[in-house]
Amino acid sequence: MNEAVDVIVGSPICRRGANIIDKFLANQKEIQQSYPSSELVLATEENDFVEELEKRLSFYELRGRIILFEVIRPDYARSRLWNIACGREALRQYVLFQTAAGYLLSLDADITYDPSIIHIMKKEIQGYDVAISGVAHRPRALPGGRVTTLSPVSCSLIARDTLKKIKFRCYEFRNGEVLDDGIALEMDLIRLRSKIKKGFFMSICHYKNECEAVCIDPRPLGLLLRITNSSLVRYGLTRVGIVVRHDISMRLQVLLYRFLGIIKRI
């Protein structure tokens, strides 16, 4: 492939979380075939995982590389969410300082995506700084149910100029509560008055293990999600969460889904 790299497809990865690595890389092969002027970059903090990942990239004939990063967090911090945030920050710095790519496509390694994802997201980001496509998952607090989220890290296209203004990070309080990198990033984007477009633009499958996945198809963003994901609401919930040292946005979302489930049964 001789095309200049226009989009960096980036994801943090660790051995413990690489439970669908072959599905993920096979999907990345389809994505790269659909959009050849892209490069897959995986960020890991595990030095002994680098060689294995490089071999897998070679096996799938993927244009890409592995970057090694260091996890930097407060002395009292214990959450592994710092590993993810530091991995995404390493990817951000890679895009800015080692490439001329115009975009970072931020993905998760336990999710598979529509092979046309880059074409779809580049269309959606026109006139915006960030485009976010929603994913679905099953939180432990909602047994048997699923929650759709519009996090700006699991499936988002971020323009280079915006990457220059942000930094991937998370909040961990001394009580053990954590606000993840997606929440912190969204707050920063809103504070910067970035233009953010949210929706369910494509088919996405979020895997719990090799055989079990929660999938979502393209669909309009309903009124309730438009309200709960508005910049004003999201920023307010995050600021309150920082004050009370709890991720109240996820708790409220789970309560809302439970309430809607009760309403449907009446």
JOMOWO-V686576 format. One record per pair of residues at least 6 apart in sequence whose ideal C-beta (glycine too) atoms are under 6 Angstrom apart, sorted by sequence separation. I is the first residue (numbers start at 1). GAP is how many residues later the second one is. D is the distance in whole Angstrom. If there is no record, write none. Layout:
BEGIN
i	gap	d
I	GAP	D
I	GAP	D
END
This chain:
BEGIN
i	gap	d
32	6	6
95	6	6
125	6	4
172	6	5
207	6	5
241	6	6
57	7	5
124	7	4
189	7	6
241	7	5
138	8	5
139	8	6
171	8	4
205	8	4
206	8	5
73	9	4
95	9	5
121	10	5
136	10	5
170	10	5
205	10	4
42	11	6
71	11	6
170	11	5
237	11	6
28	12	5
54	12	6
71	12	5
136	12	5
204	12	5
237	12	4
53	13	5
168	13	5
134	14	5
170	14	5
203	14	5
71	15	5
169	15	5
50	16	5
134	16	5
202	16	6
69	17	6
201	17	6
69	18	6
132	18	5
200	18	6
135	19	5
200	19	5
132	20	5
135	20	6
69	21	4
40	22	5
133	22	4
166	22	5
199	22	5
41	23	6
67	23	6
39	24	5
40	24	3
41	24	6
42	24	5
43	24	5
45	24	6
132	24	5
39	25	5
43	26	5
45	26	5
130	26	6
131	26	5
67	27	6
165	27	6
130	28	5
153	28	6
9	29	6
13	29	5
153	29	4
129	30	5
152	30	6
6	31	4
7	31	4
8	31	6
9	31	5
10	31	5
11	31	6
12	31	5
13	31	5
15	31	6
25	31	6
29	31	5
151	31	4
198	31	6
14	32	6
125	32	5
162	32	6
3	33	5
8	33	6
129	33	4
152	33	5
3	34	4
5	34	5
15	34	5
152	34	5
1	35	5
25	35	5
121	36	4
45	38	6
190	41	5
43	44	4
190	45	5
108	46	5
43	47	5
106	47	5
43	48	5
150	48	5
186	48	6
106	50	5
187	51	5
105	52	5
103	54	5
104	54	5
183	55	6
103	56	6
102	58	5
104	59	6
1	62	5
179	62	6
130	64	6
129	65	4
129	66	5
130	66	5
131	66	5
132	66	5
134	66	5
96	67	6
128	67	4
133	68	4
146	68	5
177	68	5
179	68	6
128	69	4
133	69	6
135	69	5
137	69	5
177	69	5
136	70	6
175	70	6
92	71	5
135	71	5
12	72	5
173	72	4
124	73	6
12	75	3
12	76	6
92	76	6
138	76	6
124	77	6
137	77	6
136	78	5
89	79	4
150	79	5
38	80	6
88	80	4
136	80	4
10	81	4
34	81	5
120	81	5
34	82	5
120	82	5
35	83	4
85	83	5
31	84	5
85	84	5
24	85	5
27	85	4
30	85	4
85	85	5
117	85	6
31	86	6
8	87	5
114	88	4
23	89	6
81	89	5
114	89	5
20	90	6
113	91	6
8	93	5
79	93	5
88	93	6
112	93	5
5	94	6
10	94	6
6	95	6
77	95	5
111	95	5
5	96	5
6	96	6
7	96	5
8	96	5
9	96	5
11	96	5
13	96	5
85	96	4
81	97	5
84	97	6
110	97	5
7	98	6
11	98	5
76	98	6
79	99	5
81	99	5
147	106	6
147	110	6
7	111	6
142	112	5
145	112	6
141	113	5
142	115	6
20	187	5
19	190	6
20	190	6
END
